[in-house]
Amino acid sequence: MVDAHTEGLLRELAPQVLGALVRRYGHFDTAEDAVQEALLAAATQWPDADVPQDPKAWLITVASRRLTDLLRAEQARRQREDAVVQALPTEQWAAPVVEDRVGDADDTLILLFLCCHPALTPAAQIALTLRAVGGLTTTEIARAFLVPADTMTRRISRAKRAIKSAGTPFRMPLPQERDARIAAVRHVLYLIFTEGYAATVGPELYRADLSVEAIRLARIMYRLLEEDDEVAGLLALMLLTDARRPARAGAQGELIPMAEQDRSRWDRDLITEGINLITMALPRGGPPGPYQLQAAIAAVHDEATAAADTDWPQIAALYAALAALTDNPVVALNHAVAVGMSDGAEAGLAMLADLERDGRLCANHRFYAVRAHLRELNGGVADAIADYRRAAELTGTVPQQRYLLSRADRLAAE
């Protein structure tokens, strides 16, 4: 059984080891398989013996030997053994010299860029990032996204083949590509966190393993790109949002909305760290980006000692700025909530009417849940009951469904 410290060490070293192999030999798909086998060997052997003095060198040695075996077997099947032998080192393997921390950091960042290659779909980018950089097994990723392990295996295999076919070298993107690739990495980490914090399907309200992993990867990215204010904003957003997780569910796993949460259970250390990050990032020049604005909104929520103390006018102004940057209907929905709370439910409902005509959220439970809440505040009880029940039909998670139905039943009883 691997203890938590060793598991954390293996996850930290996984992208460094994979980066070292891909940089030396290429063959991303085969190198990733070799690294996974080295991690499995470590998880099997290290608990029964001391962790090696240089665990990264140990993993690189084992993975390199396995990569050699895999490549030779593959090339033998294609009758090109001679070409492989010339490409691979012939000396007896010894523990390689470990690169300095700058090299490790570069390898990890390049891996993030590679896993978020534009040739891949967002689903494939997420799966490959969790596998190659996060160190999760295919079974763990499949369980998190509620798909069969075979399905996830095929998804990851297709992603690796797509990267191989693209012929992308293992290096930092060219300057003209870098901003777009950084944006893709930020987006993938945001999607992983969002699925962890607010699961879209399944019996659980959240999946802590995914949100924790997204925060870990965002911390790595922030250490490597401290000058990127949007990376700082993304990490701050994750910390400020995840700080509320201990209060989001009751003893039976039921959903507790923010207004009713016990704020003494919020993680004050995460809130302090997140506020410090966004406070530092916002004034550093240039207009704030979407992640910075979302982090600022989260900070306003977290700074309120009670729901009644929430500065809704400030949140509405921040959402207005965010809506000006992106044509995202979910942002518009949240903006309507903030306006409804600051200027009255009628004002928020007027914005929802425009959003309903837009049509993009007509199959999303959040639209009906928000409209139900504002209609309830505005005295439209019968309409609110209908909207709560419609939202319950559309949601994919059991805790949300139970909460929405309970709201409808309570209003009906009253």
DONU-293884 format. One record per residue (C-alpha): x, y, z; chain. Coordinates in steps of 0.05 Angstrom, whole numbers. Layout:
! residues N
ATOM      c1      c2      c3  dokol
ATOM       X       Y       Z      A
...
//
This chain:
! residues 414
ATOM      c1      c2      c3  dokol
ATOM       0       0       0      A
ATOM      29      67     -21      A
ATOM      28     120      34      A
ATOM       4     191      19      A
ATOM      74     220      20      A
ATOM     100     170     -31      A
ATOM      39     178     -75      A
ATOM      49     253     -74      A
ATOM     122     245     -92      A
ATOM     106     199    -151      A
ATOM      55     248    -178      A
ATOM     105     305    -172      A
ATOM     159     266    -207      A
ATOM     116     235    -262      A
ATOM     117     295    -310      A
ATOM     191     307    -297      A
ATOM     208     235    -315      A
ATOM     163     235    -376      A
ATOM     192     301    -399      A
ATOM     263     274    -392      A
ATOM     246     212    -434      A
ATOM     209     249    -489      A
ATOM     262     303    -494      A
ATOM     316     250    -502      A
ATOM     282     199    -545      A
ATOM     216     227    -571      A
ATOM     160     175    -577      A
ATOM     112     210    -530      A
ATOM      60     154    -533      A
ATOM     109      98    -518      A
ATOM     148     139    -467      A
ATOM      84     153    -429      A
ATOM      70      78    -424      A
ATOM     141      66    -400      A
ATOM     134     119    -346      A
ATOM      69      90    -322      A
ATOM     103      22    -314      A
ATOM     160      55    -276      A
ATOM     110      88    -229      A
ATOM      75      22    -218      A
ATOM     142     -11    -203      A
ATOM     158      44    -152      A
ATOM      89      38    -120      A
ATOM     101     -37    -114      A
ATOM     173     -38     -91      A
ATOM     183      25     -50      A
ATOM     135       8       7      A
ATOM     176     -55      22      A
ATOM     243     -18      20      A
ATOM     270      52      30      A
ATOM     253     104     -22      A
ATOM     316     111     -66      A
ATOM     363     167     -48      A
ATOM     349     197    -117      A
ATOM     278     175    -134      A
ATOM     275     214    -199      A
ATOM     339     181    -225      A
ATOM     311     113    -204      A
ATOM     246     126    -243      A
ATOM     283     152    -304      A
ATOM     328      90    -305      A
ATOM     270      41    -299      A
ATOM     227      79    -349      A
ATOM     285      85    -399      A
ATOM     299      10    -396      A
ATOM     225      -4    -406      A
ATOM     222      46    -464      A
ATOM     281      12    -496      A
ATOM     245     -55    -490      A
ATOM     180     -27    -518      A
ATOM     213       8    -577      A
ATOM     254     -53    -595      A
ATOM     192     -97    -592      A
ATOM     153     -49    -635      A
ATOM     209     -42    -686      A
ATOM     222    -116    -687      A
ATOM     150    -127    -708      A
ATOM     163     -79    -765      A
ATOM     230    -111    -781      A
ATOM     270     -48    -768      A
ATOM     311     -71    -709      A
ATOM     375     -42    -738      A
ATOM     347      28    -741      A
ATOM     324      24    -669      A
ATOM     391      -2    -644      A
ATOM     426      57    -677      A
ATOM     378     106    -645      A
ATOM     383      78    -574      A
ATOM     443      83    -527      A
ATOM     483      19    -524      A
ATOM     520      31    -459      A
ATOM     498      -3    -395      A
ATOM     445      40    -362      A
ATOM     465      75    -298      A
ATOM     427     126    -258      A
ATOM     425     187    -303      A
ATOM     447     255    -278      A
ATOM     386     292    -254      A
ATOM     373     357    -289      A
ATOM     370     421    -249      A
ATOM     303     450    -226      A
ATOM     299     496    -285      A
ATOM     302     436    -332      A
ATOM     249     400    -292      A
ATOM     204     460    -295      A
ATOM     213     468    -370      A
ATOM     197     395    -381      A
ATOM     133     399    -340      A
ATOM     110     461    -376      A
ATOM     126     432    -445      A
ATOM      86     370    -425      A
ATOM      26     414    -407      A
ATOM      31     448    -475      A
ATOM      37     380    -509      A
ATOM     -23     350    -474      A
ATOM     -65     411    -493      A
ATOM     -45     407    -566      A
ATOM     -96     442    -612      A
ATOM    -104     378    -652      A
ATOM    -140     346    -592      A
ATOM    -211     355    -569      A
ATOM    -222     386    -500      A
ATOM    -242     317    -472      A
ATOM    -178     287    -499      A
ATOM    -136     345    -472      A
ATOM    -165     335    -403      A
ATOM    -154     259    -403      A
ATOM     -83     264    -429      A
ATOM     -65     320    -379      A
ATOM     -91     280    -320      A
ATOM     -53     218    -345      A
ATOM      14     247    -367      A
ATOM      21     307    -321      A
ATOM     -25     289    -264      A
ATOM       0     218    -258      A
ATOM     -71     189    -251      A
ATOM     -83     119    -278      A
ATOM    -131     108    -335      A
ATOM    -179      73    -287      A
ATOM    -178     133    -240      A
ATOM    -193     182    -297      A
ATOM    -248     137    -324      A
ATOM    -279     133    -254      A
ATOM    -277     208    -246      A
ATOM    -314     220    -311      A
ATOM    -361     160    -303      A
ATOM    -341     124    -366      A
ATOM    -316      52    -375      A
ATOM    -241      43    -368      A
ATOM    -238      15    -439      A
ATOM    -270      78    -465      A
ATOM    -220     122    -430      A
ATOM    -162      78    -453      A
ATOM    -185      88    -526      A
ATOM    -193     163    -515      A
ATOM    -122     170    -487      A
ATOM     -93     125    -541      A
ATOM    -126     167    -596      A
ATOM     -98     230    -563      A
ATOM     -28     202    -563      A
ATOM     -34     180    -635      A
ATOM     -59     249    -655      A
ATOM       2     282    -622      A
ATOM      48     232    -656      A
ATOM      15     246    -724      A
ATOM      21     321    -713      A
ATOM      97     312    -708      A
ATOM     103     365    -655      A
ATOM     174     368    -627      A
ATOM     185     366    -552      A
ATOM     202     439    -541      A
ATOM     171     504    -518      A
ATOM     120     531    -569      A
ATOM     145     585    -616      A
ATOM     131     656    -592      A
ATOM      73     665    -640      A
ATOM      41     601    -613      A
ATOM      55     610    -539      A
ATOM      -3     654    -518      A
ATOM     -55     609    -551      A
ATOM     -24     546    -521      A
ATOM     -21     578    -451      A
ATOM     -95     596    -459      A
ATOM    -110     524    -477      A
ATOM     -73     498    -415      A
ATOM    -110     547    -370      A
ATOM    -176     526    -401      A
ATOM    -163     452    -391      A
ATOM    -143     462    -318      A
ATOM    -205     504    -307      A
ATOM    -249     449    -337      A
ATOM    -217     396    -293      A
ATOM    -228     439    -231      A
ATOM    -300     456    -250      A
ATOM    -318     382    -260      A
ATOM    -286     367    -193      A
ATOM    -319     423    -155      A
ATOM    -388     417    -186      A
ATOM    -397     349    -218      A
ATOM    -442     349    -279      A
ATOM    -466     277    -271      A
ATOM    -468     222    -218      A
ATOM    -487     211    -146      A
ATOM    -437     260    -115      A
ATOM    -441     335    -109      A
ATOM    -366     342    -123      A
ATOM    -304     301    -137      A
ATOM    -250     326     -91      A
ATOM    -195     286    -126      A
ATOM    -205     325    -190      A
ATOM    -209     394    -159      A
ATOM    -148     380    -115      A
ATOM    -109     354    -176      A
ATOM    -128     416    -216      A
ATOM    -103     461    -160      A
ATOM     -38     422    -157      A
ATOM     -27     429    -231      A
ATOM     -46     503    -229      A
ATOM       5     514    -174      A
ATOM      58     482    -219      A
ATOM      38     527    -276      A
ATOM      39     589    -232      A
ATOM     109     572    -208      A
ATOM     132     567    -280      A
ATOM      94     628    -306      A
ATOM      90     677    -248      A
ATOM      89     735    -296      A
ATOM      23     711    -327      A
ATOM     -32     748    -290      A
ATOM     -86     702    -317      A
ATOM     -50     641    -290      A
ATOM     -48     676    -222      A
ATOM    -122     692    -230      A
ATOM    -138     620    -247      A
ATOM    -102     593    -186      A
ATOM    -134     647    -142      A
ATOM    -203     628    -170      A
ATOM    -192     555    -154      A
ATOM    -168     569     -83      A
ATOM    -224     618     -66      A
ATOM    -277     571     -94      A
ATOM    -249     507     -64      A
ATOM    -245     541       4      A
ATOM    -321     534       9      A
ATOM    -322     460      -6      A
ATOM    -325     437      68      A
ATOM    -391     474      77      A
ATOM    -425     456      11      A
ATOM    -454     389      32      A
ATOM    -492     365      93      A
ATOM    -482     302     133      A
ATOM    -521     261      81      A
ATOM    -486     293      21      A
ATOM    -543     342       9      A
ATOM    -529     408     -26      A
ATOM    -525     469      18      A
ATOM    -529     534     -22      A
ATOM    -478     589      -8      A
ATOM    -528     633      28      A
ATOM    -542     578      79      A
ATOM    -471     552      89      A
ATOM    -435     554     156      A
ATOM    -380     602     136      A
ATOM    -338     583     197      A
ATOM    -324     519     159      A
ATOM    -294     555     100      A
ATOM    -218     545      94      A
ATOM    -190     612     116      A
ATOM    -119     594      94      A
ATOM    -141     582      22      A
ATOM    -182     646      24      A
ATOM    -122     686      48      A
ATOM     -76     656      -4      A
ATOM    -127     667     -60      A
ATOM    -140     740     -40      A
ATOM     -66     754     -37      A
ATOM     -56     724    -106      A
ATOM    -112     764    -139      A
ATOM     -94     828    -102      A
ATOM     -23     822    -129      A
ATOM     -45     803    -200      A
ATOM     -99     855    -214      A
ATOM     -58     919    -212      A
ATOM       3     895    -251      A
ATOM     -18     928    -315      A
ATOM     -66     917    -371      A
ATOM    -140     903    -367      A
ATOM    -159     843    -324      A
ATOM    -175     778    -359      A
ATOM    -233     730    -347      A
ATOM    -199     688    -294      A
ATOM    -177     749    -255      A
ATOM    -248     777    -257      A
ATOM    -277     711    -234      A
ATOM    -227     707    -178      A
ATOM    -245     778    -157      A
ATOM    -319     757    -155      A
ATOM    -301     696    -113      A
ATOM    -260     741     -66      A
ATOM    -320     787     -54      A
ATOM    -363     727     -36      A
ATOM    -309     698      10      A
ATOM    -297     764      46      A
ATOM    -370     770      67      A
ATOM    -377     745     139      A
ATOM    -451     730     126      A
ATOM    -494     723      64      A
ATOM    -530     788      81      A
ATOM    -463     825      80      A
ATOM    -447     805       8      A
ATOM    -430     865     -35      A
ATOM    -477     849     -92      A
ATOM    -468     916    -129      A
ATOM    -393     903    -134      A
ATOM    -406     832    -158      A
ATOM    -455     857    -210      A
ATOM    -404     908    -235      A
ATOM    -350     853    -240      A
ATOM    -398     808    -279      A
ATOM    -414     866    -326      A
ATOM    -339     872    -340      A
ATOM    -334     797    -350      A
ATOM    -394     796    -397      A
ATOM    -360     849    -439      A
ATOM    -301     802    -450      A
ATOM    -338     739    -468      A
ATOM    -403     719    -502      A
ATOM    -415     664    -450      A
ATOM    -488     651    -431      A
ATOM    -467     624    -362      A
ATOM    -433     690    -348      A
ATOM    -496     726    -369      A
ATOM    -537     681    -323      A
ATOM    -492     696    -264      A
ATOM    -495     770    -281      A
ATOM    -571     766    -278      A
ATOM    -567     735    -209      A
ATOM    -521     791    -184      A
ATOM    -566     845    -214      A
ATOM    -627     811    -183      A
ATOM    -594     811    -115      A
ATOM    -569     883    -120      A
ATOM    -625     918    -159      A
ATOM    -684     873    -144      A
ATOM    -711     808    -171      A
ATOM    -751     843    -226      A
ATOM    -687     871    -256      A
ATOM    -655     802    -256      A
ATOM    -716     770    -287      A
ATOM    -715     821    -344      A
ATOM    -644     799    -360      A
ATOM    -665     726    -358      A
ATOM    -720     741    -409      A
ATOM    -666     764    -457      A
ATOM    -625     702    -441      A
ATOM    -685     657    -454      A
ATOM    -694     688    -523      A
ATOM    -620     674    -535      A
ATOM    -637     600    -527      A
ATOM    -568     572    -510      A
ATOM    -587     554    -439      A
ATOM    -656     526    -452      A
ATOM    -633     455    -435      A
ATOM    -589     476    -376      A
ATOM    -616     465    -306      A
ATOM    -581     527    -280      A
ATOM    -624     574    -321      A
ATOM    -688     546    -290      A
ATOM    -658     543    -220      A
ATOM    -638     616    -224      A
ATOM    -705     638    -252      A
ATOM    -741     598    -198      A
ATOM    -700     633    -144      A
ATOM    -714     702    -172      A
ATOM    -788     686    -183      A
ATOM    -792     662    -111      A
ATOM    -761     728     -87      A
ATOM    -810     766    -131      A
ATOM    -871     730    -104      A
ATOM    -885     686    -165      A
ATOM    -892     622    -125      A
ATOM    -929     579    -176      A
ATOM    -879     596    -231      A
ATOM    -821     585    -183      A
ATOM    -847     515    -166      A
ATOM    -851     497    -240      A
ATOM    -781     523    -253      A
ATOM    -751     485    -194      A
ATOM    -782     421    -219      A
ATOM    -759     434    -290      A
ATOM    -688     446    -264      A
ATOM    -691     381    -225      A
ATOM    -709     343    -289      A
ATOM    -649     372    -326      A
ATOM    -594     365    -274      A
ATOM    -547     307    -278      A
ATOM    -528     299    -204      A
ATOM    -570     268    -149      A
ATOM    -555     320     -94      A
ATOM    -575     378    -139      A
ATOM    -639     342    -161      A
ATOM    -659     329     -88      A
ATOM    -645     401     -69      A
ATOM    -686     430    -126      A
ATOM    -744     383    -113      A
ATOM    -742     400     -39      A
ATOM    -747     474     -56      A
ATOM    -807     461    -100      A
ATOM    -841     417     -47      A
ATOM    -829     469       8      A
ATOM    -860     524     -34      A
ATOM    -919     479     -52      A
ATOM    -930     462      22      A
ATOM    -929     535      41      A
//
